[in-house]
Amino acid sequence: MADETVTEPVNTAAPEEQATTPAPEASAATPAPTPSPASMPKPHAPSPAAFAKKTPSAKPRAAAPAAATATYSEADVKAAEAFGRVDDNGTVFVKDGDAEREVGQFPDVSKEEALALYARRFLDLKAKLDLLAARLTSPNIKTREIDESVKLLGEETAEPAVVGDLAALKARYAELKAAGEAKKAEIAEARKAAQAKAVAERTTIVEKAEALAASLGDNTNWRSTADKFRNLFDEWQNHQRTTVRIDKPEAEALWKRFSVARTTFNQARRKWAQARDNERTAAKEAKEAIIAEANELKDSTAWGETSRKFNDLMDRWKKAGRAGRNEDDELWAKFREAADTFFNARQADRDQINSSEKENLAAKEALLVKAEALVPVKTDAEAKKARQELAKIQEEWDQIGYVPRDDMRRIENRLDAVDKQIKAIEDAAWKQTDPEADARKSSFEEQLNAQLAELDAKIAAESDPKKKAKLEAEKATKEQWLNAIK
């Protein structure tokens, strides 16, 4: 959106109104009577340029006087009259340098009235110059206003039909013309600085947009980023409305960069939206297939296998992705209905099983009381009798059936403890009657006795105290082994 497409900001401050002509000085006498020619100009206008355009013709002749609206002090009028005269025919002359120039004719009034009229015209023209001087100090004045005012006042002050100090008037005009050029240069510099500032501010907006466009990726929050681009666009438009107009080439270059960033975002968002729609369609189809499988499984009584299948279906559901909020809610309700049908039936079956398992648990705990009463046993005979009774208990135990899972390990451990106590006595009795164990014991005892005899010989022959002590320690260890197997 280049700047030429937006109306240039209008300065809402109203231009300064033409100041009324200066009031009479405190020391001035009562104003002299003023003629009233119909052609007499009014001193008020909206600007010096417009004021200058209302000047009457250079040499009014035969125009009837009208009442004057400007009020000047008698001293000012007299000072201006000193530069002119009126002849007997009513012709008015003014000193212009070293010469005298005719400025008009007023034949039907007195000389005083004619001279006063042209003196006031001089003061009117001087008031226009004063007005321009005041406008040059205003921050709202425009270059065009300066040029128009200086041009028109230059035409009026070239050979004005007035009576007064023309040299001072022209000097004042030259001074204001120079001041006008200085003011135009100041305005140009201010505008240049304002444009540079506006370009920098506009560039900042562009760089923010470009940074957003460069940050787009898989993790982009598209709604939030769209809001940020919208805010930047609003900021751009507000900047156009409220700041100085930027030169067209710079404005278009910045707008092109901003537009490219927005286009990059919009294309990426459309691409993401298309991919999202495709993903949602695929997710919906996948979930509909899962629901169909769930409906086929919901009436199954193969609790374990079907439970695993439902768990697999749930895993596939999670991996299928989202199909959109409304679609997901509807699809989930259908899947949940099928799953609940199966799991509610399984739970009802479990409740029935749990009831029988509790009865089984009570029966097995009663058997445990009998089993635990068989121990402790001390002799092999007692162990054999206990083993026979325990075998009967274990056979009855196996026929009872399942117990609650939480109690299974506890009661199995108690029954195993009884079995271990009986087995310990049985193993001890077996070792005492095992021929192979006796043979191994006898052979080991013979080896130890031979090694002890050899050690006695070495100890008797050893003279080194340290080595002898080491041999004696080895002998003591082997004697302990020998005592342990006896």
PEKALIN-V551456 format. One record per backbone hydrogen bond with DSSP energy under -1.0 kcal/mol. CO is the residue of the C=O (numbers start at 0). NH is the residue of the N-H. If there is no record, write none. Layout:
co | nh
CO | NH
CO | NH
//
This chain:
co | nh
1 | 4
2 | 5
24 | 27
36 | 39
36 | 65
46 | 50
47 | 51
48 | 52
50 | 53
51 | 54
59 | 104
63 | 37
64 | 36
72 | 76
73 | 77
74 | 78
75 | 79
76 | 80
77 | 81
79 | 82
80 | 83
82 | 94
84 | 92
86 | 89
89 | 105
90 | 86
91 | 102
91 | 103
92 | 84
93 | 100
95 | 98
98 | 95
100 | 93
103 | 91
109 | 113
110 | 114
111 | 115
112 | 116
113 | 117
114 | 118
115 | 119
116 | 120
117 | 121
117 | 162
118 | 122
119 | 123
120 | 124
121 | 125
122 | 126
123 | 127
124 | 128
125 | 129
126 | 130
127 | 131
128 | 132
129 | 133
130 | 134
131 | 135
133 | 136
134 | 137
141 | 145
142 | 146
143 | 147
144 | 148
145 | 149
146 | 150
147 | 151
148 | 152
149 | 153
150 | 154
151 | 155
152 | 156
159 | 161
163 | 165
164 | 168
165 | 169
166 | 170
167 | 171
168 | 172
169 | 173
170 | 174
171 | 175
172 | 176
173 | 177
174 | 178
175 | 179
176 | 180
177 | 181
178 | 182
179 | 183
180 | 184
181 | 185
182 | 186
183 | 187
184 | 188
185 | 189
186 | 190
187 | 191
188 | 192
189 | 193
190 | 194
191 | 195
192 | 196
193 | 197
194 | 198
195 | 199
196 | 200
197 | 201
198 | 202
199 | 203
200 | 204
201 | 205
202 | 206
203 | 207
204 | 208
205 | 209
206 | 210
207 | 211
208 | 212
209 | 213
210 | 214
216 | 219
219 | 221
220 | 224
221 | 225
222 | 226
223 | 227
224 | 228
225 | 229
226 | 230
227 | 231
228 | 232
229 | 233
230 | 234
231 | 235
232 | 236
233 | 237
234 | 238
235 | 239
236 | 240
237 | 241
238 | 242
246 | 250
247 | 251
248 | 252
249 | 253
250 | 254
251 | 255
252 | 256
253 | 257
254 | 258
255 | 259
256 | 260
257 | 261
258 | 262
259 | 263
260 | 264
261 | 265
262 | 266
263 | 267
264 | 268
265 | 269
266 | 270
267 | 271
268 | 272
269 | 273
270 | 274
271 | 275
272 | 276
273 | 277
274 | 278
275 | 279
276 | 280
277 | 281
278 | 282
279 | 283
280 | 284
281 | 285
282 | 286
283 | 287
284 | 288
285 | 289
286 | 290
287 | 291
288 | 292
289 | 293
290 | 294
291 | 295
292 | 296
293 | 297
296 | 299
300 | 302
301 | 305
302 | 306
303 | 307
304 | 308
305 | 309
306 | 310
307 | 311
308 | 312
309 | 313
310 | 314
311 | 315
312 | 316
313 | 317
314 | 318
315 | 319
323 | 327
324 | 328
325 | 329
326 | 330
327 | 331
328 | 332
329 | 333
330 | 334
331 | 335
332 | 336
333 | 337
334 | 338
335 | 339
336 | 340
337 | 341
338 | 342
339 | 343
340 | 344
341 | 345
342 | 346
343 | 347
344 | 348
345 | 349
346 | 350
347 | 351
348 | 352
349 | 353
350 | 354
351 | 355
352 | 356
353 | 357
354 | 358
355 | 359
356 | 360
357 | 361
358 | 362
359 | 363
360 | 364
361 | 365
362 | 366
363 | 367
364 | 368
365 | 369
366 | 370
367 | 371
370 | 373
378 | 382
379 | 383
380 | 384
381 | 385
382 | 386
383 | 387
384 | 388
385 | 389
386 | 390
387 | 391
388 | 392
389 | 393
390 | 394
391 | 395
392 | 396
393 | 397
394 | 398
403 | 406
406 | 410
407 | 411
408 | 412
409 | 413
410 | 414
411 | 415
412 | 416
413 | 417
414 | 418
415 | 419
416 | 420
417 | 421
418 | 422
419 | 423
420 | 424
421 | 425
422 | 426
423 | 427
424 | 428
425 | 429
426 | 430
427 | 431
428 | 432
433 | 437
434 | 438
435 | 439
436 | 440
437 | 441
438 | 442
439 | 443
440 | 444
441 | 445
442 | 446
443 | 447
444 | 448
445 | 449
446 | 450
447 | 451
448 | 452
449 | 453
450 | 454
451 | 455
452 | 456
453 | 457
454 | 458
455 | 459
456 | 460
457 | 461
463 | 467
464 | 468
465 | 469
466 | 470
467 | 471
468 | 472
469 | 473
470 | 474
471 | 475
472 | 476
473 | 477
474 | 478
475 | 479
476 | 480
477 | 481
478 | 482
479 | 483
480 | 484
//
